Amino acid sequence: MSDASDEFRVASRRAALAPGTPLGVTEDMIRTLVDAFYDKVRVDPELGPIFARHIPGDWGPHLAKMYDFWSSVTLMTGRYHGTPMAAHAPLPIEAAHFQRWLALFRQTATEVCPAPAAALFVDRAERIAQSLQLGLDFHHGRLIVDHLYGRT
């Protein structure tokens, strides 16, 4: 099978699974959300220093990766091909950082997106953050049972 027919098959399957643009989400909306969110992250007293250590210069490549990530998550474009666990494992992040990240993300999504789209983004962000936090805790040897009882 040729590359073109593989791409067509994958695109057709995605279209069947998620026809149309869910809740009005567009690529422009994703870019606006990602840009506004990371503008806040960069100046945030808790998250800003962590990001500054790991993205000391040009934010362009990171933002492009996040556009692809959120496009894949919300529009099922399949553009993101990264490994979030591997990327986050070396970072000094704890449960409080996830909560702060989510608070800023919720705030930004509510500010820049229509309510239904904001709810979709926030739902996906909460699920991703929970999964990532559990995976990182396991990776770092923290007890997963603590999460079940709210001891993070």
TORPA-4810 file (N, C-alpha, C, O; in nm, 3 decimals):
<nodes>
NODE_1_0.084_-0.117_0.000_0.000_0.000_0.000_0.089_0.124_0.000_0.190_0.127_0.070_M
NODE_2_0.053_0.225_-0.076_0.136_0.345_-0.085_0.113_0.436_0.035_0.015_0.421_0.108_S
NODE_3_0.205_0.529_0.054_0.191_0.625_0.163_0.063_0.706_0.150_-0.005_0.731_0.249_D
NODE_4_0.029_0.747_0.027_-0.091_0.827_0.003_-0.216_0.749_0.041_-0.308_0.805_0.102_A
NODE_5_-0.222_0.620_0.006_-0.341_0.543_0.041_-0.346_0.515_0.191_-0.455_0.508_0.248_S
NODE_6_-0.230_0.499_0.255_-0.228_0.484_0.401_-0.282_0.609_0.468_-0.364_0.601_0.560_D
NODE_7_-0.236_0.725_0.422_-0.283_0.852_0.478_-0.432_0.869_0.457_-0.503_0.914_0.547_E
NODE_8_-0.481_0.832_0.338_-0.624_0.843_0.310_-0.704_0.751_0.404_-0.807_0.792_0.458_F
NODE_9_-0.656_0.628_0.421_-0.725_0.532_0.508_-0.731_0.584_0.652_-0.836_0.577_0.716_R
NODE_10_-0.621_0.636_0.702_-0.617_0.688_0.838_-0.709_0.810_0.850_-0.784_0.820_0.947_V
NODE_11_-0.703_0.900_0.753_-0.789_1.019_0.757_-0.936_0.981_0.751_-1.018_1.041_0.821_A
NODE_12_-0.969_0.882_0.670_-1.108_0.837_0.660_-1.156_0.778_0.792_-1.269_0.802_0.835_S
NODE_13_-1.070_0.700_0.855_-1.107_0.639_0.984_-1.128_0.746_1.090_-1.223_0.740_1.167_R
NODE_14_-1.038_0.843_1.094_-1.053_0.952_1.190_-1.183_1.029_1.167_-1.254_1.062_1.261_R
NODE_15_-1.212_1.057_1.040_-1.334_1.130_1.007_-1.457_1.053_1.050_-1.555_1.112_1.096_A
NODE_16_-1.454_0.921_1.037_-1.568_0.839_1.079_-1.581_0.838_1.231_-1.693_0.836_1.284_A
NODE_17_-1.469_0.840_1.300_-1.473_0.838_1.447_-1.512_0.972_1.505_-1.580_0.977_1.608_L
NODE_18_-1.471_1.080_1.442_-1.497_1.214_1.495_-1.533_1.308_1.380_-1.455_1.396_1.344_A
NODE_19_-1.652_1.290_1.324_-1.689_1.374_1.210_-1.703_1.520_1.252_-1.751_1.550_1.361_P
NODE_20_-1.662_1.610_1.164_-1.677_1.751_1.192_-1.579_1.801_1.297_-1.487_1.730_1.337_G
NODE_21_-1.600_1.921_1.337_-1.516_1.982_1.438_-1.592_1.982_1.569_-1.695_2.049_1.581_T
NODE_22_-1.545_1.907_1.668_-1.620_1.895_1.793_-1.633_2.027_1.868_-1.533_2.093_1.897_P
NODE_23_-1.754_2.064_1.897_-1.786_2.181_1.979_-1.722_2.309_1.929_-1.691_2.399_2.008_L
NODE_24_-1.703_2.318_1.799_-1.650_2.439_1.740_-1.500_2.457_1.752_-1.448_2.564_1.721_G
NODE_25_-1.429_2.356_1.798_-1.284_2.366_1.811_-1.222_2.376_1.673_-1.256_2.300_1.582_V
NODE_26_-1.131_2.470_1.657_-1.059_2.488_1.531_-0.909_2.496_1.561_-0.868_2.512_1.676_T
NODE_27_-0.831_2.483_1.456_-0.686_2.497_1.471_-0.650_2.636_1.523_-0.559_2.650_1.604_E
NODE_28_-0.720_2.739_1.476_-0.695_2.875_1.526_-0.726_2.887_1.674_-0.653_2.953_1.748_D
NODE_29_-0.834_2.823_1.718_-0.869_2.825_1.860_-0.761_2.756_1.942_-0.724_2.804_2.050_M
NODE_30_-0.712_2.646_1.893_-0.606_2.573_1.963_-0.483_2.661_1.978_-0.425_2.669_2.086_I
NODE_31_-0.443_2.727_1.870_-0.326_2.815_1.875_-0.347_2.929_1.975_-0.257_2.962_2.052_R
NODE_32_-0.466_2.989_1.972_-0.497_3.098_2.064_-0.490_3.051_2.209_-0.432_3.118_2.294_T
NODE_33_-0.549_2.935_2.236_-0.548_2.880_2.371_-0.406_2.848_2.416_-0.365_2.888_2.525_L
NODE_34_-0.332_2.777_2.335_-0.195_2.738_2.371_-0.109_2.862_2.394_-0.036_2.868_2.493_V
NODE_35_-0.116_2.960_2.305_-0.035_3.081_2.320_-0.072_3.156_2.448_0.016_3.197_2.524_D
NODE_36_-0.202_3.175_2.472_-0.246_3.248_2.592_-0.208_3.173_2.719_-0.167_3.234_2.818_A
NODE_37_-0.223_3.041_2.716_-0.189_2.960_2.833_-0.040_2.971_2.866_-0.003_2.996_2.981_F
NODE_38_0.045_2.951_2.767_0.188_2.954_2.794_0.239_3.095_2.823_0.344_3.110_2.885_Y
NODE_39_0.168_3.198_2.778_0.201_3.334_2.822_0.186_3.345_2.974_0.267_3.408_3.041_D
NODE_40_0.081_3.282_3.027_0.058_3.283_3.173_0.159_3.195_3.245_0.211_3.233_3.350_K
NODE_41_0.188_3.079_3.189_0.283_2.986_3.251_0.419_3.052_3.267_0.483_3.039_3.371_V
NODE_42_0.463_3.121_3.165_0.597_3.182_3.168_0.616_3.280_3.282_0.727_3.294_3.333_R
NODE_43_0.510_3.349_3.323_0.522_3.448_3.431_0.470_3.397_3.565_0.475_3.468_3.665_V
NODE_44_0.421_3.274_3.566_0.368_3.218_3.690_0.482_3.190_3.788_0.583_3.130_3.749_D
NODE_45_0.469_3.232_3.915_0.579_3.212_4.010_0.609_3.065_4.041_0.722_3.033_4.078_P
NODE_46_0.511_2.976_4.027_0.534_2.834_4.054_0.584_2.759_3.931_0.681_2.683_3.938_E
NODE_47_0.519_2.780_3.819_0.551_2.703_3.698_0.657_2.769_3.610_0.735_2.700_3.545_L
NODE_48_0.659_2.900_3.610_0.752_2.972_3.524_0.897_2.929_3.537_0.963_2.904_3.436_G
NODE_49_0.949_2.918_3.661_1.090_2.878_3.675_1.119_2.736_3.623_1.227_2.711_3.570_P
NODE_50_1.025_2.645_3.639_1.045_2.508_3.589_1.055_2.510_3.437_1.146_2.450_3.379_I
NODE_51_0.961_2.580_3.373_0.964_2.588_3.227_1.087_2.663_3.179_1.147_2.625_3.078_F
NODE_52_1.127_2.770_3.249_1.243_2.849_3.207_1.371_2.765_3.207_1.458_2.784_3.123_A
NODE_53_1.382_2.673_3.303_1.500_2.586_3.308_1.504_2.488_3.191_1.612_2.450_3.145_R
NODE_54_1.388_2.448_3.143_1.383_2.345_3.039_1.355_2.400_2.899_1.374_2.331_2.799_H
NODE_55_1.310_2.525_2.894_1.292_2.594_2.766_1.355_2.732_2.782_1.284_2.832_2.794_I
NODE_56_1.487_2.738_2.784_1.555_2.864_2.815_1.553_2.968_2.704_1.578_3.086_2.730_P
NODE_57_1.526_2.928_2.583_1.534_3.024_2.472_1.407_3.031_2.392_1.304_3.081_2.438_G
NODE_58_1.415_2.982_2.271_1.307_2.988_2.174_1.193_2.894_2.212_1.211_2.773_2.219_D
NODE_59_1.076_2.951_2.237_0.959_2.871_2.272_0.888_2.815_2.148_0.796_2.734_2.162_W
NODE_60_0.929_2.857_2.030_0.862_2.814_1.907_0.845_2.664_1.894_0.734_2.618_1.868_G
NODE_61_0.952_2.584_1.911_0.936_2.439_1.897_0.841_2.378_2.000_0.764_2.288_1.968_P
NODE_62_0.846_2.428_2.124_0.755_2.374_2.226_0.610_2.409_2.192_0.522_2.324_2.201_H
NODE_63_0.586_2.533_2.153_0.449_2.573_2.118_0.398_2.493_1.998_0.283_2.451_1.997_L
NODE_64_0.483_2.472_1.899_0.442_2.392_1.782_0.403_2.251_1.825_0.306_2.194_1.775_A
NODE_65_0.481_2.194_1.918_0.450_2.060_1.968_0.316_2.060_2.041_0.238_1.966_2.030_K
NODE_66_0.290_2.167_2.117_0.162_2.176_2.189_0.045_2.198_2.095_-0.064_2.147_2.121_M
NODE_67_0.064_2.272_1.986_-0.043_2.285_1.887_-0.078_2.146_1.832_-0.194_2.109_1.821_Y
NODE_68_0.026_2.071_1.798_0.004_1.936_1.745_-0.063_1.846_1.849_-0.153_1.769_1.816_D
NODE_69_-0.017_1.856_1.974_-0.074_1.775_2.081_-0.224_1.801_2.095_-0.305_1.708_2.092_F
NODE_70_-0.261_1.929_2.112_-0.402_1.961_2.134_-0.486_1.937_2.009_-0.605_1.908_2.020_W
NODE_71_-0.428_1.950_1.892_-0.498_1.916_1.769_-0.529_1.766_1.766_-0.639_1.725_1.728_S
NODE_72_-0.433_1.687_1.807_-0.454_1.542_1.812_-0.557_1.503_1.918_-0.640_1.415_1.895_S
NODE_73_-0.551_1.569_2.033_-0.641_1.536_2.144_-0.785_1.578_2.114_-0.879_1.505_2.147_V
NODE_74_-0.803_1.695_2.054_-0.940_1.744_2.035_-0.996_1.718_1.896_-1.116_1.696_1.881_T
NODE_75_-0.912_1.721_1.795_-0.960_1.706_1.658_-0.921_1.572_1.595_-0.957_1.543_1.481_L
NODE_76_-0.848_1.492_1.672_-0.803_1.360_1.627_-0.723_1.367_1.497_-0.739_1.281_1.410_M
NODE_77_-0.638_1.468_1.484_-0.560_1.484_1.361_-0.443_1.388_1.354_-0.393_1.360_1.245_T
NODE_78_-0.398_1.336_1.467_-0.285_1.244_1.467_-0.151_1.311_1.443_-0.053_1.243_1.410_G
NODE_79_-0.145_1.443_1.458_-0.020_1.514_1.429_0.084_1.499_1.540_0.204_1.510_1.514_R
NODE_80_0.042_1.473_1.661_0.137_1.465_1.772_0.196_1.324_1.778_0.123_1.225_1.774_Y
NODE_81_0.327_1.318_1.788_0.395_1.189_1.795_0.496_1.184_1.909_0.596_1.113_1.899_H
NODE_82_0.472_1.258_2.015_0.566_1.263_2.126_0.538_1.158_2.232_0.446_1.077_2.219_G
NODE_83_0.619_1.162_2.335_0.605_1.072_2.450_0.600_1.157_2.578_0.704_1.183_2.638_T
NODE_84_0.481_1.198_2.618_0.469_1.288_2.734_0.533_1.235_2.862_0.594_1.311_2.936_P
NODE_85_0.519_1.105_2.888_0.580_1.051_3.011_0.730_1.070_3.009_0.788_1.117_3.107_M
NODE_86_0.794_1.034_2.901_0.939_1.047_2.891_0.982_1.193_2.900_1.085_1.224_2.959_A
NODE_87_0.904_1.282_2.842_0.939_1.425_2.844_0.927_1.484_2.983_1.005_1.572_3.020_A
NODE_88_0.830_1.436_3.061_0.805_1.494_3.194_0.878_1.423_3.308_0.894_1.481_3.415_H
NODE_89_0.923_1.302_3.286_0.986_1.224_3.394_1.103_1.294_3.460_1.115_1.288_3.583_A
NODE_90_1.191_1.361_3.386_1.305_1.425_3.453_1.272_1.557_3.522_1.357_1.614_3.591_P
NODE_91_1.152_1.607_3.504_1.118_1.738_3.560_1.084_1.730_3.709_1.028_1.630_3.754_L
NODE_92_1.117_1.835_3.784_1.088_1.837_3.928_0.943_1.882_3.954_0.920_1.991_4.007_P
NODE_93_0.847_1.798_3.916_0.707_1.837_3.931_0.636_1.744_4.028_0.657_1.623_4.030_I
NODE_94_0.550_1.805_4.107_0.473_1.737_4.211_0.324_1.764_4.188_0.285_1.832_4.093_E
NODE_95_0.242_1.709_4.276_0.097_1.725_4.265_0.056_1.872_4.263_-0.035_1.909_4.188_A
NODE_96_0.120_1.955_4.342_0.086_2.098_4.347_0.110_2.165_4.211_0.036_2.255_4.172_A
NODE_97_0.212_2.120_4.139_0.238_2.176_4.007_0.127_2.138_3.909_0.086_2.220_3.826_H
NODE_98_0.079_2.015_3.919_-0.031_1.974_3.833_-0.156_2.058_3.862_-0.226_2.099_3.770_F
NODE_99_-0.182_2.082_3.991_-0.300_2.161_4.027_-0.288_2.304_3.975_-0.386_2.361_3.926_Q
NODE_100_-0.169_2.361_3.985_-0.149_2.497_3.936_-0.163_2.499_3.783_-0.227_2.589_3.728_R
NODE_101_-0.105_2.401_3.715_-0.115_2.392_3.570_-0.262_2.386_3.529_-0.305_2.456_3.438_W
NODE_102_-0.338_2.301_3.598_-0.481_2.288_3.565_-0.558_2.416_3.593_-0.645_2.454_3.515_L
NODE_103_-0.527_2.483_3.702_-0.597_2.608_3.734_-0.572_2.713_3.625_-0.666_2.780_3.581_A
NODE_104_-0.448_2.726_3.582_-0.417_2.821_3.475_-0.482_2.779_3.343_-0.529_2.863_3.267_L
NODE_105_-0.482_2.649_3.317_-0.542_2.601_3.193_-0.693_2.626_3.193_-0.748_2.673_3.093_F
NODE_106_-0.759_2.594_3.304_-0.904_2.619_3.315_-0.935_2.766_3.292_-1.025_2.802_3.216_R
NODE_107_-0.859_2.851_3.360_-0.880_2.995_3.349_-0.864_3.042_3.205_-0.947_3.117_3.153_Q
NODE_108_-0.759_2.998_3.140_-0.730_3.040_3.003_-0.835_2.987_2.906_-0.883_3.061_2.820_T
NODE_109_-0.871_2.861_2.919_-0.972_2.803_2.830_-1.104_2.878_2.843_-1.172_2.903_2.743_A
NODE_110_-1.141_2.913_2.964_-1.266_2.987_2.987_-1.260_3.126_2.927_-1.360_3.179_2.879_T
NODE_111_-1.142_3.186_2.930_-1.125_3.321_2.876_-1.126_3.326_2.724_-1.179_3.420_2.666_E
NODE_112_-1.068_3.226_2.658_-1.048_3.238_2.512_-1.136_3.148_2.427_-1.138_3.162_2.305_V
NODE_113_-1.209_3.058_2.489_-1.292_2.964_2.412_-1.438_2.979_2.448_-1.471_3.017_2.560_C
NODE_114_-1.527_2.950_2.354_-1.669_2.941_2.388_-1.688_2.831_2.494_-1.610_2.736_2.499_P
NODE_115_-1.790_2.844_2.575_-1.810_2.753_2.689_-1.804_2.605_2.652_-1.736_2.529_2.721_A
NODE_116_-1.872_2.559_2.547_-1.865_2.414_2.517_-1.724_2.368_2.481_-1.681_2.261_2.523_P
NODE_117_-1.652_2.449_2.404_-1.515_2.413_2.367_-1.425_2.417_2.489_-1.340_2.329_2.507_A
NODE_118_-1.441_2.518_2.573_-1.361_2.528_2.696_-1.382_2.404_2.782_-1.286_2.350_2.837_A
NODE_119_-1.506_2.359_2.793_-1.536_2.240_2.873_-1.466_2.117_2.816_-1.417_2.033_2.891_A
NODE_120_-1.462_2.105_2.684_-1.393_1.993_2.620_-1.244_1.998_2.650_-1.185_1.898_2.691_L
NODE_121_-1.182_2.113_2.631_-1.040_2.128_2.660_-1.009_2.095_2.806_-0.914_2.023_2.835_F
NODE_122_-1.089_2.148_2.897_-1.065_2.127_3.040_-1.082_1.979_3.076_-1.003_1.923_3.152_V
NODE_123_-1.186_1.916_3.022_-1.205_1.774_3.048_-1.084_1.693_3.004_-1.033_1.610_3.079_D
NODE_124_-1.037_1.719_2.883_-0.919_1.647_2.833_-0.796_1.678_2.916_-0.717_1.588_2.946_R
NODE_125_-0.778_1.805_2.954_-0.662_1.844_3.034_-0.663_1.774_3.170_-0.559_1.729_3.217_A
NODE_126_-0.780_1.766_3.232_-0.790_1.700_3.363_-0.756_1.551_3.352_-0.685_1.497_3.436_E
NODE_127_-0.806_1.487_3.249_-0.777_1.344_3.229_-0.628_1.321_3.202_-0.567_1.229_3.256_R
NODE_128_-0.572_1.405_3.118_-0.430_1.393_3.084_-0.344_1.418_3.207_-0.249_1.344_3.232_I
NODE_129_-0.377_1.522_3.283_-0.299_1.554_3.403_-0.305_1.440_3.504_-0.204_1.404_3.564_A
NODE_130_-0.424_1.383_3.523_-0.437_1.273_3.618_-0.354_1.153_3.573_-0.283_1.093_3.654_Q
NODE_131_-0.363_1.119_3.447_-0.288_1.006_3.395_-0.138_1.032_3.404_-0.062_0.943_3.444_S
NODE_132_-0.096_1.150_3.367_0.046_1.184_3.370_0.099_1.185_3.513_0.208_1.136_3.541_L
NODE_133_0.020_1.242_3.604_0.064_1.246_3.744_0.077_1.106_3.802_0.175_1.076_3.870_Q
NODE_134_-0.019_1.021_3.776_-0.012_0.883_3.825_0.108_0.810_3.764_0.180_0.738_3.834_L
NODE_135_0.129_0.829_3.634_0.243_0.766_3.569_0.376_0.814_3.624_0.468_0.734_3.645_G
NODE_136_0.387_0.944_3.649_0.511_0.998_3.705_0.533_0.951_3.849_0.645_0.921_3.889_L
NODE_137_0.425_0.946_3.925_0.438_0.895_4.062_0.487_0.751_4.062_0.574_0.714_4.140_D
NODE_138_0.431_0.671_3.974_0.476_0.533_3.963_0.623_0.528_3.921_0.702_0.452_3.977_F
NODE_139_0.657_0.609_3.821_0.795_0.615_3.770_0.894_0.652_3.881_1.005_0.599_3.888_H
NODE_140_0.852_0.744_3.967_0.941_0.793_4.074_0.926_0.713_4.204_0.986_0.748_4.306_H
NODE_141_0.845_0.607_4.201_0.833_0.521_4.318_0.741_0.573_4.426_0.745_0.524_4.539_G
NODE_142_0.659_0.673_4.395_0.562_0.720_4.494_0.444_0.624_4.494_0.411_0.564_4.391_R
NODE_143_0.381_0.611_4.607_0.273_0.514_4.620_0.147_0.561_4.548_0.095_0.668_4.576_L
NODE_144_0.101_0.480_4.457_-0.023_0.511_4.386_-0.142_0.507_4.480_-0.240_0.580_4.460_I
NODE_145_-0.136_0.424_4.583_-0.248_0.415_4.677_-0.273_0.550_4.745_-0.386_0.578_4.784_V
NODE_146_-0.170_0.632_4.759_-0.190_0.766_4.817_-0.291_0.846_4.736_-0.369_0.923_4.794_D
NODE_147_-0.291_0.830_4.603_-0.385_0.903_4.519_-0.529_0.859_4.546_-0.622_0.940_4.540_H
NODE_148_-0.545_0.732_4.576_-0.680_0.681_4.601_-0.741_0.742_4.726_-0.863_0.753_4.737_L
NODE_149_-0.656_0.780_4.820_-0.706_0.836_4.946_-0.676_0.985_4.959_-0.684_1.040_5.068_Y
NODE_150_-0.643_1.048_4.848_-0.622_1.192_4.849_-0.495_1.237_4.917_-0.483_1.354_4.954_G
NODE_151_-0.400_1.147_4.934_-0.273_1.183_4.998_-0.167_1.197_4.890_-0.091_1.103_4.863_R
NODE_152_-0.162_1.316_4.827_-0.064_1.335_4.720_0.045_1.429_4.761_0.136_1.457_4.683_T
</nodes>
